[in-house]
Amino acid sequence: MKRTILSLWLLLCMVMLSAYSIRPQQVEQPFDSTKELSKVDFSKPLAANQADWVDRTSVSLLTVGPGDPLYAWFGHSALIVKQPSGTQIMYDWGIFDYEQEHFYLNFARGRMYYYVVASEATWRIQEAIDEERDVRLVELNLTDEAKFALITFLQKHIKTEYSTYLYHFYSDNCATRIRDIIDFATEGAFRAWAENEPGQGSYRQLTARNMIHSPALFWVLDTLQSRIIDTRLDRYEELFLPEKLHQAVVDFTYPDGTRLVDEVQVLQDRRDSGIRFTVSDDLVNYDWAYALFGIASTLLLLLLGSRLPVLRRIVSGLLFLALGVLGSLLLFMMLFSDMDMTYFNENILFLNPLLFASAYALLIQKKQGSRLAAYCSAIMLVLLVLKFLVPAFAQQDNIRTIAVLLPLYLSGSSFQGRRKRKKR
């Protein structure tokens, strides 16, 4: 009876955790770009000397394709100002410093501080070319007044008190900062146009295209994120991706029909070279592949159990140990980090620190199976039924997570049942 009550209590705790995320105190944004942009007059008349200088100056959007490190998988955006002297200054919002105070603690809590840095553009462009990345440059067709105000804003932006900002992968990054600058420079026309254009998908669907080449890492990061990233975006919202920003700038025309970009300058194109992964133009869906992986892995475990039950128990224990670590990370991010994309994650119902108990039973107590696995299996089956029958329960796209874990949990609980029947 006591074990039944304890099991019900654990199940109740798991259900409560799904809707319980302590939102941490709001961390002040050191430099709110849109707030400062709203103070700039992009139509202010220019003096004669200012008009002459800005007429011989250009502002261009630089877009760099994906690179090899994880942080470079999504590409990069920057602005380049070419002055009358020929000097090209690159304004880059994608700089972070491993040596900043409490860097790793801030990283774990989702408090990533990035910088804007101005540097000579030629060597930065050459660096991207040497890395065998796609590099494209487009000159922005702005009014002289808007161009002058934009350059003034950029020069102010790199001063110490304006150089640091709180990074957010989806809503405040190197591409969104430039997106907002272009919007203000076009006096709101860019945003008005993009918000009326349908987006291609959700945050999750768009980022999957850049990550699916690494299926295991994608599955982990996909599992850690909640329904917050599953709402369908308009075109302006999807401009957190450099490639999307580039294409939107190319497609945009002013209300009078004038184009924002006349010509795309391709400095290097390596998309068909086979050097690294390619990003699909269409949304990708590999739910079936993760389902097959989950079923195949479980069948291998069952086959191993029929021949080498001790080895199967150890392997299962190590799997539950790894899942317990992942569940602990998820719980930490939900409760104590500023990563809002992890809040209210229903995966906590079946992926949480309680899985350490299953690992302990398998590895230390040398027992086969897990009652907790049976509970988790039941929760996932209920969720699957609700997702197909009740649209309100389908807000979080976690089919891939369930597809991998459900066969594993089912095999653990059913194996326990067989062992008990044999003992009787």
C-alpha positions in Angstrom: 0.0 0.0 0.0 2.8 2.4 0.9 4.5 1.7 -2.4 1.3 2.5 -4.3 0.8 5.8 -2.4 4.5 6.7 -3.1 4.1 5.9 -6.8 0.9 8.1 -7.0 2.7 10.9 -5.2 5.6 10.8 -7.7 3.2 10.7 -10.6 1.3 13.8 -9.2 4.6 15.7 -8.8 5.5 14.9 -12.4 2.2 16.2 -13.7 2.5 19.4 -11.7 6.0 20.1 -13.0 4.8 20.5 -16.5 2.9 23.6 -15.7 5.2 25.0 -13.1 8.1 27.2 -14.2 9.5 29.9 -12.0 10.1 32.8 -14.2 13.3 34.5 -13.0 13.5 38.2 -12.4 13.7 40.2 -15.6 17.3 40.8 -16.5 17.8 44.4 -17.6 18.8 44.7 -21.3 22.0 46.8 -21.3 21.2 48.2 -24.7 17.7 48.1 -26.1 18.2 48.7 -29.8 14.6 49.4 -30.7 14.2 51.8 -27.8 17.2 53.8 -29.0 16.2 53.6 -32.6 12.8 55.1 -31.8 14.7 58.3 -30.7 16.4 58.7 -34.1 14.9 60.9 -36.8 15.6 59.1 -40.0 14.1 61.9 -42.1 16.0 64.9 -40.6 17.2 67.2 -43.4 20.9 67.3 -44.0 23.4 70.2 -44.3 25.1 70.6 -47.6 28.4 69.0 -46.4 26.5 66.1 -44.8 24.6 65.5 -48.0 27.8 65.5 -50.1 29.5 63.1 -47.7 26.6 60.6 -47.4 26.1 60.6 -51.2 29.5 59.1 -51.6 28.9 56.6 -48.8 27.2 53.2 -49.0 25.6 50.9 -46.4 25.5 47.2 -47.3 24.2 44.0 -45.7 26.7 41.2 -45.5 25.4 37.6 -45.2 27.7 34.7 -44.4 26.5 31.1 -44.8 26.8 28.3 -42.2 30.2 27.4 -40.8 31.5 24.3 -39.0 31.2 25.2 -35.3 27.8 24.8 -33.7 27.5 28.6 -33.1 28.1 29.1 -36.8 25.5 26.6 -38.1 22.9 29.4 -38.7 25.2 31.8 -40.6 25.8 35.4 -39.8 24.7 38.9 -40.6 26.6 42.3 -40.4 26.4 45.8 -41.8 29.2 47.3 -43.8 29.7 51.1 -44.2 31.9 52.1 -47.1 33.2 55.7 -46.6 34.3 58.1 -49.4 37.9 57.4 -48.6 37.4 53.7 -49.5 37.6 52.4 -46.0 35.0 49.7 -45.2 33.8 49.4 -41.6 32.0 46.2 -40.5 29.5 46.4 -37.7 29.1 43.0 -36.1 26.6 42.1 -33.3 27.8 38.5 -33.0 30.8 38.8 -30.7 31.0 37.1 -27.3 33.9 36.6 -24.9 34.7 33.4 -23.1 36.8 35.3 -20.6 34.0 37.7 -19.4 33.1 37.4 -15.8 30.9 34.4 -14.9 30.7 33.4 -18.5 29.9 29.8 -18.0 27.4 30.5 -15.2 25.7 33.1 -17.3 25.6 30.6 -20.3 24.0 28.0 -18.1 21.3 30.5 -16.9 20.7 31.8 -20.4 22.3 35.2 -19.8 24.5 35.5 -22.8 26.0 38.9 -23.2 27.1 39.8 -26.8 28.9 42.8 -28.2 28.8 45.0 -31.3 32.2 45.5 -32.7 33.4 47.8 -35.5 36.3 46.4 -37.5 37.9 46.7 -40.9 35.7 44.8 -43.3 38.1 43.5 -45.8 39.9 41.0 -43.6 36.6 39.9 -42.0 35.2 39.1 -45.4 38.3 37.3 -46.4 38.2 35.3 -43.2 34.7 34.0 -44.1 35.9 33.2 -47.7 38.9 31.3 -46.3 36.5 29.2 -44.1 34.8 28.1 -47.3 31.5 29.8 -46.4 28.9 31.4 -48.6 29.4 35.2 -48.7 26.9 37.7 -50.2 26.8 41.5 -50.1 23.9 43.8 -51.0 23.9 47.5 -51.0 20.9 49.1 -49.3 18.9 51.7 -51.3 18.2 54.2 -48.5 17.4 57.9 -48.6 20.4 60.2 -47.9 18.7 61.3 -44.6 18.1 57.7 -43.5 21.6 56.6 -44.5 23.2 59.4 -42.5 21.0 58.8 -39.4 21.8 55.1 -39.7 25.5 55.6 -39.8 25.4 58.0 -36.9 23.4 55.5 -34.9 26.0 52.8 -35.7 28.9 55.0 -34.6 27.1 55.7 -31.3 26.3 52.0 -30.9 29.9 50.9 -30.6 30.6 53.1 -27.6 31.2 51.4 -24.3 27.8 52.0 -22.8 26.0 50.8 -25.9 28.2 47.9 -27.0 26.8 45.1 -24.8 23.4 43.5 -25.2 21.6 40.5 -23.7 21.5 37.9 -26.5 18.4 35.8 -27.3 18.7 33.2 -30.1 15.2 33.9 -31.5 14.4 37.5 -30.7 17.6 39.4 -30.2 20.7 38.4 -32.2 23.0 39.6 -35.0 20.2 39.4 -37.6 17.3 40.8 -35.6 19.4 43.9 -34.6 20.0 44.6 -38.3 16.4 43.8 -39.2 15.2 46.5 -36.8 17.7 49.0 -38.0 16.5 48.5 -41.6 12.9 48.8 -40.5 13.5 52.2 -38.8 15.6 53.4 -41.8 12.7 52.6 -44.1 10.3 54.4 -41.6 8.4 51.2 -40.8 7.8 50.1 -44.3 10.0 47.0 -44.1 8.2 45.7 -41.0 4.7 46.5 -42.3 5.4 44.6 -45.5 7.0 41.6 -43.8 4.3 41.2 -41.1 1.7 40.9 -43.9 3.8 38.2 -45.6 3.2 34.6 -44.4 6.1 32.9 -42.7 7.4 29.5 -43.6 6.9 27.8 -40.3 7.7 28.0 -36.5 11.0 28.7 -34.8 11.4 24.9 -34.3 10.7 24.1 -37.9 13.0 26.8 -39.3 16.0 25.9 -37.1 15.6 22.2 -37.7 16.8 22.7 -41.3 20.2 23.9 -40.0 20.6 21.2 -37.4 19.1 18.0 -38.8 22.5 17.0 -40.2 23.4 16.2 -36.6 20.4 14.0 -35.5 21.5 13.3 -31.9 22.3 16.9 -31.0 19.2 18.1 -32.7 17.1 15.6 -30.7 18.6 16.8 -27.4 18.1 20.5 -28.2 14.7 19.9 -29.6 13.6 18.0 -26.5 14.8 20.8 -24.2 12.6 23.4 -25.9 8.9 23.8 -25.2 5.7 24.9 -27.1 6.9 28.5 -26.9 8.8 27.9 -30.2 5.9 26.2 -32.0 3.7 29.1 -32.9 3.7 29.9 -36.6 5.7 33.0 -37.5 5.1 35.9 -39.9 7.9 36.8 -42.2 9.2 39.6 -39.9 9.6 37.2 -37.0 11.5 34.6 -39.0 14.2 37.2 -39.8 16.2 35.9 -36.8 18.0 33.8 -39.4 20.6 35.6 -41.5 19.5 33.8 -44.7 15.9 34.8 -44.2 17.0 38.4 -43.6 19.0 38.5 -46.7 16.1 37.1 -48.8 13.6 39.5 -47.3 15.8 42.5 -48.0 16.2 41.4 -51.6 12.4 40.9 -52.0 11.3 44.1 -50.3 10.1 47.1 -52.3 9.0 50.5 -51.0 5.3 51.5 -51.4 6.3 53.4 -54.6 7.8 50.3 -56.1 11.4 51.2 -55.6 13.6 48.2 -54.6 15.7 48.2 -51.4 18.4 46.1 -53.2 19.2 46.5 -56.9 21.9 43.8 -57.2 23.2 40.8 -55.1 26.9 40.5 -55.1 28.0 36.9 -54.6 31.5 36.9 -53.3 31.6 33.1 -52.8 29.1 30.3 -53.2 29.9 26.9 -51.6 26.4 25.4 -51.3 26.9 22.7 -53.9 30.6 22.0 -53.1 29.9 19.2 -50.5 32.2 20.8 -48.0 29.6 20.8 -45.2 25.9 20.2 -44.7 23.4 22.0 -46.9 20.4 23.8 -45.7 17.1 22.7 -47.3 14.9 25.5 -48.8 11.9 23.5 -47.6 10.9 22.5 -44.0 12.2 19.1 -43.0 10.4 16.4 -41.1 12.1 13.3 -39.9 9.6 12.1 -37.3 9.5 8.8 -39.0 13.3 8.4 -38.8 13.3 9.0 -35.0 10.4 6.5 -34.6 12.3 3.9 -36.5 15.4 4.6 -34.4 13.4 4.2 -31.2 11.8 0.9 -32.3 15.1 -0.5 -33.7 17.0 0.4 -30.5 14.4 -1.2 -28.3 14.4 -4.4 -30.5 18.1 -4.6 -30.1 17.8 -4.2 -26.3 15.2 -7.0 -26.2 17.4 -9.3 -28.3 20.3 -8.5 -26.0 18.1 -9.3 -23.0 17.2 -12.7 -24.4 20.8 -13.7 -24.8 22.7 -11.6 -22.2 20.2 -10.3 -19.6 22.9 -8.9 -17.4 24.4 -6.9 -20.2 21.0 -5.7 -21.2 20.3 -4.5 -17.6 23.5 -2.6 -17.5 22.9 -1.0 -20.9 19.4 0.0 -19.9 20.7 1.4 -16.6 23.2 3.6 -18.4 20.5 4.8 -20.8 18.2 5.8 -17.9 21.2 7.4 -16.2 21.8 9.6 -19.3 18.1 10.4 -19.5 18.1 11.4 -15.9 20.9 13.8 -16.6 19.0 15.2 -19.5 15.9 15.5 -17.4 17.8 17.3 -14.6 19.1 19.8 -17.2 15.6 20.4 -18.4 14.3 20.9 -14.9 17.1 23.3 -14.1 16.4 25.3 -17.3 12.7 25.5 -16.6 13.1 26.6 -13.0 16.3 28.6 -12.7 17.3 29.9 -16.1 16.2 32.8 -18.3 15.8 30.5 -21.3 12.1 31.2 -21.9 12.0 28.7 -24.7 12.3 25.9 -22.1 9.4 27.1 -19.9 6.2 24.9 -19.5 7.8 22.0 -21.4 5.5 19.0 -21.2 8.5 16.7 -21.7 9.2 17.1 -18.0 6.3 14.7 -17.5 8.4 11.7 -18.7 11.9 13.1 -18.8 13.0 14.3 -15.3 15.5 13.5 -12.5 13.2 10.7 -11.2 14.8 8.6 -13.9 17.8 8.3 -11.7 15.7 5.9 -9.6 15.3 3.6 -12.6 19.0 3.8 -13.3 19.8 3.0 -9.6 17.5 0.0 -9.6 19.1 -1.4 -12.8 22.8 -0.7 -12.0 23.0 -0.9 -8.2 20.1 -3.1 -7.0 20.4 -5.3 -10.1 16.7 -5.3 -10.7 15.1 -5.7 -14.1 12.6 -3.2 -15.3 11.1 0.0 -13.9 7.7 0.9 -12.5 8.5 4.5 -13.4 9.0 3.5 -17.0 5.4 2.2 -17.0 4.1 5.5 -15.6 6.0 7.4 -18.2 4.8 5.1 -21.0 1.2 5.7 -19.9 1.7 9.5 -19.9 3.2 9.5 -23.4 0.4 7.3 -24.8 -2.2 9.6 -23.3 -0.4 12.6 -24.8 -0.2 11.0 -28.2 -3.9 10.2 -28.2 -4.8 13.8 -27.1 -2.5 15.3 -29.7 -4.4 13.5 -32.5 -7.8 14.0 -31.1 -7.7 17.3 -29.2 -5.9 20.1 -31.1 -5.3 22.1 -27.9 -3.0 19.4 -26.7 -0.9 19.5 -29.9 0.7 22.9 -29.2 4.1 21.4 -28.4 5.8 19.6 -31.3 7.5 16.8 -29.3 6.6 13.8 -31.5 10.3 13.1 -32.1 11.0 13.0 -28.3 8.2 10.6 -27.7 9.0 8.5 -30.7 12.5 7.7 -29.3 11.5 7.3 -25.6 8.2 5.5 -25.8 9.5 2.1 -27.2 12.3 2.2 -24.6 10.0 2.8 -21.7 7.5 0.3 -22.9 10.1 -2.4 -23.2 11.3 -1.7 -19.6 7.9 -1.9 -18.1 6.8 -5.0 -20.0 10.1 -6.8 -19.2 9.5 -6.2 -15.5 6.0 -7.7 -15.9 7.4 -10.9 -17.4 9.9 -11.3 -14.6 7.2 -11.0 -12.0 5.0 -13.6 -13.7 7.9 -16.0 -13.9 8.6 -15.7 -10.1 5.0 -16.6 -9.3 
